[in-house]
Amino acid sequence: MRVPHLTSGGELRISYINDLLFDRRYFMPSLGLGRFEERLVANLRDELGGRYEIIPVDAHRVLAMNGGLHCVFGITREIEK
């Protein structure tokens, strides 16, 4: 089903945000929080010890398209019958 692009008069209306772990890559939303967010990413990289690549994704750009990271990657679930 196609979902129309909804506009909100220039303001972002955040209803949710998500992240994605895929093939040892962790895609996390980047909210533009500057140094706080940079420290968060650095700490996460240290804690994971190189086991996963951390990839920040500009959440504002994704949200402006009415979606989250799962939407950008086209993640769907199959239901077993």
N, C-alpha and C positions, 0 to 999 in steps of 0.2 A: 504494500500500500504506500503510495506517495503521500508525504506529509508536507503541507505548504510551509513556506518560510514566513514566519510571523514576525511582524515588526512591533516595536513598543515605543515608537516616538524617539528613538535614539538611545534609550536607556536599556541596559541589560537587565533582564528579569531572570535571576538565577533560581532555578527550581531544584537542581541537583548538580553534583559534579562527581566524577568517578575517576578511577585509575585503571591501569591494565598491566598485567604481568604476562609476557609472551616471550617464549624462547630465551630465557635468561636476560630479558630486557624489561625493566620496570618503567613504564610511561606514567609519569605523575603530573598532575595539573600544576602549572606555574601561575600564581596569582599576582605576580608583580609586587611582592612584598619586600623587595630589595635585600638588604644584608641579612635580615631575619631568615628569609627563604634560602639564601645562599648558604647560611650556616646549617640550616635544616638538611639541605641536599648533601653538603659535605659530611655531616654527621651520619647520615644514612649510608653514604658510600663507605665510610669508615666501618660502620657496624656490619655491613654486608661483606666486607673484606674482598671486594672484587668478584664475588660470585655472581653478581648481577650488574648489568650496565644500567645506570640511572639516567633517564631521558626526560627532562622537564619539557612540558608542552604548554604553550601559551593558552591558558584556559579562556581568556577573554575572546580570543579569535574563535575557539571552538563553540563557546556559548553564544556568540553572535550568530552562529549558524543553527541555533536551537538544538544543541546536542551536547553530549559528553564524549569522553574518549572512546567509550564502547561504540558510539554512533560513528565516529570518524573511521574506526577500523572495520565497521560493518559486522560486528560480532552478533551472531545469531545462535540460538539454541535449537538443537534437534530434539524432538520428543519421541522417545521410543514407543512403538505401538505394541 
